[in-house]
Amino acid sequence: MSAKSVRKAKVIARAFFAFALLMACAGCATPQLVVMESNYLTYEHAFTDAAAEAARKNAEKQCAHTKQVAVRTSGVCSLTRCTVNYQCMNKADATGYRP
């Protein structure tokens, strides 16, 4: 093999590795806030514990703007994606809430 073809093979291998890494991280992306109406928040995220935690933290942050707490009201997951609903409530109402 010539030096030129070796360099070309290395460039192709690096490009493939970069693409594979990008695709692997696509599932690690931050949760997407789909709907925010009044005190109701709906998130879509990857089916991972890290993505679920990121959605919860984001909901808490959004509700903190109105000095309320985020309460998970429902959620459903497939093998790859989850949709989770939160409601911002005052602390007293949140302690007695049962989904």
C-alpha angles and dihedrals in degrees: 000000000000123000089248094057091046090054090048091051091050092051091050091048092051092048091050091048091049091050092048091049091049092051092047091053093048089083091050094060120128117270117271117234101222103176132014113179119164104303096347124097128185122193133188117201143155118280095259134110090237093055092047090051091049090052091050092049091048091050090050090050093050093048092046089067088070093037092251135120128244116244121189106230101176145341143181131195138195121198090278111019138040133201114203130184126208132182125205109229137167113261096253093055093044094057092058097041117117118182 
